[in-house]
Amino acid sequence: MLADCMTWTQQHYKVSKMVELSTLTYSVVAALGTTFAGIFGNSPSFNATLQAVGELILERGWILPLEEEHREMIESKVADCISDINDGNPGASIAAAFL
């Protein structure tokens, strides 16, 4: 549902940037604890801006990987995408790749 909302927003409002705040999966907390929020994005400069603003407002963020390999992990020959990956893979990066 979240991906559908993001797609609809992009199609109807032609946004140039979108910030979505969610927990995605518990794997970010497992990796970073509660000190940092995970930052995923397709624009390194915007990711850095979000990280810098977070420092200013005491909501620290850590830029996490979002690579082509993560997109490949959700590919499926029998469905639009694989929706249940529970074998130790980087859950938050996979969820971010889906979104």
The first five atom37 places (N, CA, C, CB, O) and aatype in JSON, in Angstrom:
{
  "aatype": [12, 10, 0, 3, 4, 12, 16, 17, 16, 5, 5, 8, 18, 11, 19, 15, 11, 12, 19, 6, 10, 15, 16, 10, 16, 18, 15, 19, 19, 0, 0, 10, 7, 16, 16, 13, 0, 7, 9, 13, 7, 2, 15, 14, 15, 13, 2, 0, 16, 10, 5, 0, 19, 7, 6, 10, 9, 10, 6, 1, 7, 17, 9, 10, 14, 10, 6, 6, 6, 8, 1, 6, 12, 9, 6, 15, 11, 19, 0, 3, 4, 9, 15, 3, 9, 2, 3, 7, 2, 14, 7, 0, 15, 9, 0, 0, 0, 13, 10],
  "atom_mask": [
    [1, 1, 1, 1, 1],
    [1, 1, 1, 1, 1],
    [1, 1, 1, 1, 1],
    [1, 1, 1, 1, 1],
    [1, 1, 1, 1, 1],
    [1, 1, 1, 1, 1],
    [1, 1, 1, 1, 1],
    [1, 1, 1, 1, 1],
    [1, 1, 1, 1, 1],
    [1, 1, 1, 1, 1],
    [1, 1, 1, 1, 1],
    [1, 1, 1, 1, 1],
    [1, 1, 1, 1, 1],
    [1, 1, 1, 1, 1],
    [1, 1, 1, 1, 1],
    [1, 1, 1, 1, 1],
    [1, 1, 1, 1, 1],
    [1, 1, 1, 1, 1],
    [1, 1, 1, 1, 1],
    [1, 1, 1, 1, 1],
    [1, 1, 1, 1, 1],
    [1, 1, 1, 1, 1],
    [1, 1, 1, 1, 1],
    [1, 1, 1, 1, 1],
    [1, 1, 1, 1, 1],
    [1, 1, 1, 1, 1],
    [1, 1, 1, 1, 1],
    [1, 1, 1, 1, 1],
    [1, 1, 1, 1, 1],
    [1, 1, 1, 1, 1],
    [1, 1, 1, 1, 1],
    [1, 1, 1, 1, 1],
    [1, 1, 1, 0, 1],
    [1, 1, 1, 1, 1],
    [1, 1, 1, 1, 1],
    [1, 1, 1, 1, 1],
    [1, 1, 1, 1, 1],
    [1, 1, 1, 0, 1],
    [1, 1, 1, 1, 1],
    [1, 1, 1, 1, 1],
    [1, 1, 1, 0, 1],
    [1, 1, 1, 1, 1],
    [1, 1, 1, 1, 1],
    [1, 1, 1, 1, 1],
    [1, 1, 1, 1, 1],
    [1, 1, 1, 1, 1],
    [1, 1, 1, 1, 1],
    [1, 1, 1, 1, 1],
    [1, 1, 1, 1, 1],
    [1, 1, 1, 1, 1],
    [1, 1, 1, 1, 1],
    [1, 1, 1, 1, 1],
    [1, 1, 1, 1, 1],
    [1, 1, 1, 0, 1],
    [1, 1, 1, 1, 1],
    [1, 1, 1, 1, 1],
    [1, 1, 1, 1, 1],
    [1, 1, 1, 1, 1],
    [1, 1, 1, 1, 1],
    [1, 1, 1, 1, 1],
    [1, 1, 1, 0, 1],
    [1, 1, 1, 1, 1],
    [1, 1, 1, 1, 1],
    [1, 1, 1, 1, 1],
    [1, 1, 1, 1, 1],
    [1, 1, 1, 1, 1],
    [1, 1, 1, 1, 1],
    [1, 1, 1, 1, 1],
    [1, 1, 1, 1, 1],
    [1, 1, 1, 1, 1],
    [1, 1, 1, 1, 1],
    [1, 1, 1, 1, 1],
    [1, 1, 1, 1, 1],
    [1, 1, 1, 1, 1],
    [1, 1, 1, 1, 1],
    [1, 1, 1, 1, 1],
    [1, 1, 1, 1, 1],
    [1, 1, 1, 1, 1],
    [1, 1, 1, 1, 1],
    [1, 1, 1, 1, 1],
    [1, 1, 1, 1, 1],
    [1, 1, 1, 1, 1],
    [1, 1, 1, 1, 1],
    [1, 1, 1, 1, 1],
    [1, 1, 1, 1, 1],
    [1, 1, 1, 1, 1],
    [1, 1, 1, 1, 1],
    [1, 1, 1, 0, 1],
    [1, 1, 1, 1, 1],
    [1, 1, 1, 1, 1],
    [1, 1, 1, 0, 1],
    [1, 1, 1, 1, 1],
    [1, 1, 1, 1, 1],
    [1, 1, 1, 1, 1],
    [1, 1, 1, 1, 1],
    [1, 1, 1, 1, 1],
    [1, 1, 1, 1, 1],
    [1, 1, 1, 1, 1],
    [1, 1, 1, 1, 1]
  ],
  "atom_positions": [
    [[0.82, -1.18, 0.0], [0.0, 0.0, 0.0], [0.87, 1.26, 0.0], [-0.94, -0.01, 1.2], [0.56, 2.23, -0.69]],
    [[1.95, 1.24, 0.76], [2.84, 2.39, 0.8], [3.44, 2.68, -0.57], [3.96, 2.16, 1.82], [3.5, 3.83, -0.99]],
    [[3.87, 1.63, -1.25], [4.44, 1.82, -2.6], [3.39, 2.39, -3.55], [4.99, 0.49, -3.15], [3.7, 3.24, -4.38]],
    [[2.16, 1.91, -3.43], [1.08, 2.45, -4.27], [0.86, 3.93, -3.99], [-0.22, 1.66, -4.04], [0.68, 4.71, -4.93]],
    [[0.86, 4.31, -2.73], [0.69, 5.73, -2.37], [1.82, 6.59, -2.92], [0.61, 5.89, -0.84], [1.59, 7.69, -3.42]],
    [[3.03, 6.08, -2.83], [4.18, 6.83, -3.34], [4.09, 6.98, -4.86], [5.49, 6.15, -2.94], [4.39, 8.04, -5.41]],
    [[3.69, 5.91, -5.54], [3.56, 5.96, -7.0], [2.47, 6.94, -7.4], [3.24, 4.57, -7.57], [2.67, 7.76, -8.3]],
    [[1.32, 6.87, -6.74], [0.21, 7.78, -7.04], [0.64, 9.24, -6.84], [-1.01, 7.46, -6.14], [0.35, 10.09, -7.68]],
    [[1.34, 9.52, -5.75], [1.79, 10.88, -5.46], [2.73, 11.38, -6.55], [2.5, 10.93, -4.1], [2.6, 12.51, -7.02]],
    [[3.66, 10.54, -6.96], [4.59, 10.94, -8.02], [3.87, 11.2, -9.34], [5.65, 9.87, -8.22], [4.2, 12.15, -10.05]],
    [[2.9, 10.38, -9.66], [2.19, 10.53, -10.93], [1.28, 11.75, -10.94], [1.37, 9.28, -11.21], [1.14, 12.42, -11.96]],
    [[0.66, 12.04, -9.81], [-0.32, 13.12, -9.77], [0.27, 14.49, -9.41], [-1.38, 12.78, -8.8], [-0.3, 15.52, -9.76]],
    [[1.38, 14.5, -8.73], [1.95, 15.78, -8.29], [3.3, 16.09, -8.92], [2.1, 15.78, -6.81], [3.83, 17.18, -8.72]],
    [[3.86, 15.16, -9.68], [5.12, 15.38, -10.39], [6.2, 15.95, -9.47], [4.9, 16.32, -11.59], [6.88, 16.93, -9.8]],
    [[6.34, 15.33, -8.32], [7.31, 15.81, -7.33], [8.73, 15.58, -7.81], [7.08, 15.12, -5.98], [9.0, 14.63, -8.54]],
    [[9.63, 16.45, -7.41], [11.03, 16.26, -7.76], [11.79, 15.51, -6.67], [11.69, 17.61, -8.03], [12.82, 14.88, -6.94]],
    [[11.28, 15.58, -5.45], [11.88, 14.86, -4.33], [10.76, 14.34, -3.44], [12.87, 15.78, -3.51], [9.7, 14.97, -3.33]],
    [[10.99, 13.19, -2.83], [10.0, 12.64, -1.92], [10.72, 12.09, -0.7], [9.15, 11.54, -2.62], [11.72, 11.38, -0.82]],
    [[10.22, 12.42, 0.47], [10.75, 11.88, 1.71], [9.64, 11.05, 2.33], [11.25, 13.02, 2.69], [8.53, 11.53, 2.55]],
    [[9.96, 9.81, 2.61], [9.0, 8.89, 3.21], [9.61, 8.43, 4.52], [8.67, 7.68, 2.27], [10.75, 7.97, 4.55]],
    [[8.86, 8.53, 5.6], [9.36, 8.16, 6.92], [8.6, 6.94, 7.42], [9.23, 9.33, 7.92], [7.4, 7.0, 7.67]],
    [[9.31, 5.84, 7.56], [8.69, 4.64, 8.11], [9.78, 3.77, 8.73], [7.91, 3.86, 7.02], [10.97, 4.03, 8.55]],
    [[9.37, 2.76, 9.43], [10.34, 1.86, 10.04], [10.87, 0.84, 9.06], [9.72, 1.16, 11.22], [11.93, 0.25, 9.31]],
    [[10.18, 0.6, 7.95], [10.52, -0.42, 6.96], [10.58, -1.8, 7.6], [11.87, -0.09, 6.27], [9.63, -2.57, 7.49]],
    [[11.64, -2.12, 8.25], [11.76, -3.4, 8.95], [12.59, -3.16, 10.2], [12.41, -4.51, 8.04], [13.21, -2.12, 10.36]],
    [[12.58, -4.12, 11.07], [13.35, -4.0, 12.3], [14.85, -4.03, 12.04], [12.97, -5.11, 13.27], [15.63, -3.74, 12.95]],
    [[15.27, -4.37, 10.84], [16.7, -4.53, 10.58], [17.49, -3.24, 10.71], [16.9, -5.09, 9.2], [18.68, -3.28, 11.0]],
    [[16.86, -2.08, 10.51], [17.58, -0.82, 10.72], [17.9, -0.66, 12.21], [16.75, 0.39, 10.2], [19.01, -0.27, 12.56]],
    [[16.94, -0.94, 13.06], [17.18, -0.85, 14.51], [18.23, -1.88, 14.92], [15.87, -1.07, 15.3], [19.08, -1.59, 15.76]],
    [[18.17, -3.07, 14.34], [19.16, -4.09, 14.65], [20.56, -3.64, 14.25], [18.82, -5.4, 13.95], [21.54, -3.95, 14.94]],
    [[20.67, -2.92, 13.14], [21.97, -2.47, 12.65], [22.46, -1.21, 13.35], [21.91, -2.23, 11.16], [23.64, -1.1, 13.69]],
    [[21.56, -0.25, 13.57], [21.98, 1.07, 14.05], [21.56, 1.37, 15.48], [21.43, 2.12, 13.15], [22.0, 2.37, 16.06]],
    [[20.72, 0.54, 16.05], [20.18, 0.86, 17.37], [19.17, 1.99, 17.25], [0.0, 0.0, 0.0], [18.62, 2.24, 16.18]],
    [[18.93, 2.67, 18.34], [17.95, 3.75, 18.34], [18.59, 5.13, 18.26], [17.09, 3.67, 19.57], [17.91, 6.15, 18.36]],
    [[19.9, 5.17, 18.08], [20.61, 6.45, 18.0], [20.43, 7.12, 16.64], [22.09, 6.25, 18.29], [20.36, 8.34, 16.54]],
    [[20.37, 6.31, 15.58], [20.29, 6.83, 14.21], [19.05, 6.31, 13.51], [21.56, 6.45, 13.42], [18.58, 5.21, 13.79]],
    [[18.53, 7.11, 12.59], [17.53, 6.65, 11.63], [18.27, 6.23, 10.38], [16.46, 7.78, 11.33], [19.33, 6.77, 10.06]],
    [[17.73, 5.27, 9.67], [18.33, 4.86, 8.4], [17.89, 5.8, 7.28], [0.0, 0.0, 0.0], [16.72, 6.17, 7.2]],
    [[18.83, 6.19, 6.43], [18.53, 7.03, 5.27], [18.83, 6.22, 4.02], [19.35, 8.36, 5.3], [19.96, 5.76, 3.82]],
    [[17.82, 6.06, 3.17], [17.97, 5.41, 1.87], [17.55, 6.41, 0.82], [17.13, 4.09, 1.77], [16.62, 7.19, 1.04]],
    [[18.2, 6.41, -0.31], [17.77, 7.3, -1.37], [18.55, 7.08, -2.64], [0.0, 0.0, 0.0], [19.6, 6.43, -2.65]],
    [[18.03, 7.65, -3.71], [18.69, 7.5, -5.01], [19.45, 8.77, -5.4], [17.66, 7.16, -6.08], [19.87, 8.91, -6.55]],
    [[19.62, 9.68, -4.46], [20.37, 10.91, -4.71], [21.38, 11.11, -3.58], [19.41, 12.14, -4.83], [21.0, 11.55, -2.49]],
    [[22.65, 10.8, -3.82], [23.65, 10.97, -2.75], [23.68, 12.38, -2.17], [25.02, 10.63, -3.29], [23.87, 12.53, -0.96]],
    [[23.5, 13.39, -2.99], [23.55, 14.76, -2.46], [22.34, 15.04, -1.57], [23.61, 15.79, -3.62], [22.48, 15.71, -0.54]],
    [[21.16, 14.55, -1.95], [19.97, 14.76, -1.11], [20.08, 13.94, 0.17], [18.69, 14.38, -1.88], [19.66, 14.4, 1.23]],
    [[20.63, 12.72, 0.08], [20.86, 11.91, 1.28], [21.76, 12.67, 2.26], [21.51, 10.55, 0.91], [21.48, 12.71, 3.45]],
    [[22.82, 13.27, 1.74], [23.75, 14.03, 2.58], [23.05, 15.24, 3.2], [24.98, 14.48, 1.76], [23.3, 15.58, 4.36]],
    [[22.18, 15.89, 2.43], [21.43, 17.02, 2.96], [20.53, 16.57, 4.1], [20.59, 17.69, 1.85], [20.47, 17.23, 5.15]],
    [[19.82, 15.45, 3.92], [18.97, 14.93, 4.98], [19.78, 14.6, 6.23], [18.22, 13.69, 4.51], [19.36, 14.88, 7.35]],
    [[20.95, 14.02, 6.02], [21.81, 13.68, 7.15], [22.27, 14.94, 7.87], [23.03, 12.86, 6.67], [22.27, 14.97, 9.11]],
    [[22.64, 15.97, 7.15], [23.11, 17.22, 7.75], [21.98, 17.92, 8.5], [23.68, 18.16, 6.67], [22.2, 18.43, 9.6]],
    [[20.79, 17.95, 7.93], [19.65, 18.57, 8.6], [19.32, 17.78, 9.87], [18.43, 18.63, 7.66], [19.0, 18.37, 10.91]],
    [[19.38, 16.47, 9.79], [19.14, 15.64, 10.97], [20.09, 15.96, 12.1], [0.0, 0.0, 0.0], [19.68, 15.99, 13.26]],
    [[21.34, 16.2, 11.79], [22.31, 16.59, 12.82], [21.89, 17.89, 13.49], [23.72, 16.73, 12.21], [22.0, 18.04, 14.71]],
    [[21.43, 18.84, 12.7], [21.03, 20.15, 13.23], [19.84, 20.06, 14.17], [20.7, 21.1, 12.1], [19.76, 20.79, 15.16]],
    [[18.91, 19.17, 13.87], [17.69, 19.09, 14.68], [17.73, 17.91, 15.66], [16.47, 18.97, 13.78], [16.71, 17.54, 16.25]],
    [[18.91, 17.32, 15.82], [19.14, 16.22, 16.76], [18.32, 14.97, 16.43], [18.81, 16.67, 18.15], [17.89, 14.24, 17.32]],
    [[18.11, 14.74, 15.15], [17.49, 13.51, 14.63], [18.51, 12.89, 13.68], [16.1, 13.78, 13.9], [18.38, 12.99, 12.46]],
    [[19.52, 12.26, 14.25], [20.65, 11.8, 13.46], [20.27, 10.67, 12.52], [21.76, 11.35, 14.37], [19.49, 9.78, 12.86]],
    [[20.83, 10.73, 11.32], [20.59, 9.7, 10.32], [21.89, 9.12, 9.8], [0.0, 0.0, 0.0], [22.93, 9.78, 9.81]],
    [[21.83, 7.89, 9.36], [22.99, 7.2, 8.8], [22.6, 6.71, 7.41], [23.46, 6.01, 9.71], [21.59, 6.03, 7.25]],
    [[23.4, 7.05, 6.41], [23.09, 6.66, 5.04], [23.41, 5.17, 4.86], [23.89, 7.52, 4.02], [24.54, 4.73, 5.08]],
    [[22.4, 4.42, 4.46], [22.52, 2.98, 4.27], [22.51, 2.64, 2.79], [21.39, 2.24, 5.0], [22.02, 3.42, 1.97]],
    [[23.05, 1.48, 2.44], [23.17, 1.14, 1.01], [21.85, 0.82, 0.35], [24.1, -0.03, 0.85], [20.98, 0.17, 0.94]],
    [[21.72, 1.28, -0.86], [20.58, 0.98, -1.73], [21.17, 0.75, -3.12], [19.48, 2.16, -1.74], [21.37, 1.68, -3.89]],
    [[21.45, -0.5, -3.41], [22.19, -0.86, -4.61], [21.35, -1.71, -5.56], [23.47, -1.61, -4.23], [20.28, -2.19, -5.18]],
    [[21.82, -1.9, -6.75], [21.14, -2.73, -7.74], [20.95, -4.16, -7.22], [21.92, -2.75, -9.06], [19.94, -4.79, -7.52]],
    [[21.89, -4.65, -6.45], [21.76, -6.01, -5.89], [20.51, -6.14, -5.03], [23.01, -6.36, -5.05], [19.87, -7.19, -5.01]],
    [[20.15, -5.05, -4.32], [18.96, -5.08, -3.48], [17.7, -5.16, -4.34], [18.91, -3.84, -2.57], [16.74, -5.84, -3.98]],
    [[17.7, -4.47, -5.46], [16.55, -4.54, -6.38], [16.44, -5.94, -6.99], [16.69, -3.49, -7.51], [15.34, -6.46, -7.18]],
    [[17.57, -6.55, -7.29], [17.57, -7.88, -7.87], [17.03, -8.92, -6.89], [18.97, -8.27, -8.29], [16.47, -9.93, -7.32]],
    [[17.17, -8.68, -5.59], [16.7, -9.63, -4.58], [15.18, -9.75, -4.53], [17.22, -9.24, -3.23], [14.66, -10.73, -4.0]],
    [[14.47, -8.77, -5.07], [13.0, -8.85, -5.05], [12.41, -9.31, -6.37], [12.43, -7.5, -4.68], [11.2, -9.42, -6.5]],
    [[13.26, -9.57, -7.35], [12.76, -10.04, -8.65], [12.22, -11.46, -8.52], [13.88, -9.99, -9.71], [12.74, -12.28, -7.76]],
    [[11.16, -11.73, -9.28], [10.52, -13.04, -9.25], [10.05, -13.41, -10.65], [9.34, -13.06, -8.25], [9.64, -12.54, -11.42]],
    [[10.1, -14.69, -10.98], [9.59, -15.17, -12.26], [8.1, -15.5, -12.18], [10.36, -16.38, -12.72], [7.45, -15.67, -13.21]],
    [[7.56, -15.61, -10.96], [6.16, -16.02, -10.82], [5.27, -14.95, -10.18], [6.09, -17.28, -10.0], [4.07, -15.16, -10.03]],
    [[5.84, -13.81, -9.8], [5.07, -12.73, -9.18], [5.68, -11.4, -9.56], [5.02, -12.89, -7.62], [6.77, -11.35, -10.13]],
    [[4.98, -10.33, -9.24], [5.54, -9.0, -9.5], [6.87, -8.84, -8.78], [4.56, -7.9, -9.07], [7.82, -8.27, -9.32]],
    [[6.91, -9.34, -7.55], [8.16, -9.31, -6.78], [8.05, -10.32, -5.65], [8.46, -7.89, -6.23], [6.96, -10.76, -5.3]],
    [[9.19, -10.67, -5.1], [9.22, -11.55, -3.93], [8.85, -10.69, -2.73], [10.63, -12.24, -3.75], [9.46, -9.64, -2.51]],
    [[7.87, -11.12, -1.97], [7.41, -10.3, -0.86], [7.85, -10.8, 0.51], [5.92, -10.21, -0.89], [7.64, -10.11, 1.5]],
    [[8.45, -11.97, 0.59], [8.85, -12.5, 1.88], [10.29, -12.98, 1.8], [7.91, -13.64, 2.34], [10.56, -14.08, 1.31]],
    [[11.18, -12.15, 2.28], [12.6, -12.51, 2.28], [13.02, -12.58, 3.74], [13.48, -11.47, 1.46], [13.17, -11.55, 4.4]],
    [[13.22, -13.77, 4.23], [13.51, -13.94, 5.65], [14.66, -14.92, 5.83], [12.27, -14.42, 6.41], [14.55, -15.89, 6.58]],
    [[15.75, -14.67, 5.15], [16.88, -15.58, 5.24], [18.19, -14.87, 5.56], [17.03, -16.35, 3.95], [19.26, -15.28, 5.11]],
    [[18.1, -13.8, 6.34], [19.3, -13.08, 6.72], [19.73, -12.01, 5.75], [0.0, 0.0, 0.0], [20.78, -11.39, 5.93]],
    [[18.93, -11.77, 4.71], [19.26, -10.72, 3.75], [19.02, -9.34, 4.37], [18.42, -10.89, 2.46], [18.34, -9.22, 5.39]],
    [[19.58, -8.32, 3.76], [19.44, -6.96, 4.29], [18.0, -6.44, 4.1], [20.45, -6.01, 3.6], [17.71, -5.76, 3.11]],
    [[17.13, -6.75, 5.04], [15.71, -6.47, 4.91], [15.37, -5.02, 4.63], [0.0, 0.0, 0.0], [14.54, -4.74, 3.77]],
    [[15.99, -4.1, 5.35], [15.66, -2.69, 5.15], [16.1, -2.2, 3.77], [16.31, -1.83, 6.24], [15.38, -1.43, 3.13]],
    [[17.25, -2.63, 3.31], [17.71, -2.22, 1.98], [16.81, -2.81, 0.9], [19.18, -2.66, 1.75], [16.55, -2.16, -0.11]],
    [[16.34, -4.02, 1.11], [15.43, -4.65, 0.14], [14.1, -3.91, 0.15], [15.23, -6.16, 0.47], [13.54, -3.63, -0.91]],
    [[13.59, -3.59, 1.32], [12.33, -2.84, 1.42], [12.47, -1.47, 0.76], [11.89, -2.68, 2.9], [11.57, -1.02, 0.05]],
    [[13.58, -0.81, 0.99], [13.81, 0.51, 0.37], [13.91, 0.36, -1.15], [15.11, 1.16, 0.92], [13.42, 1.22, -1.88]],
    [[14.53, -0.71, -1.63], [14.62, -0.93, -3.08], [13.24, -1.12, -3.68], [15.51, -2.15, -3.41], [12.96, -0.64, -4.77]],
    [[12.37, -1.82, -2.98], [11.0, -2.02, -3.45], [10.28, -0.68, -3.54], [10.25, -2.97, -2.51], [9.61, -0.39, -4.54]],
    [[10.41, 0.12, -2.5], [9.73, 1.43, -2.5], [10.34, 2.36, -3.51], [9.78, 2.07, -1.1], [9.89, 3.5, -3.65]]
  ]
}
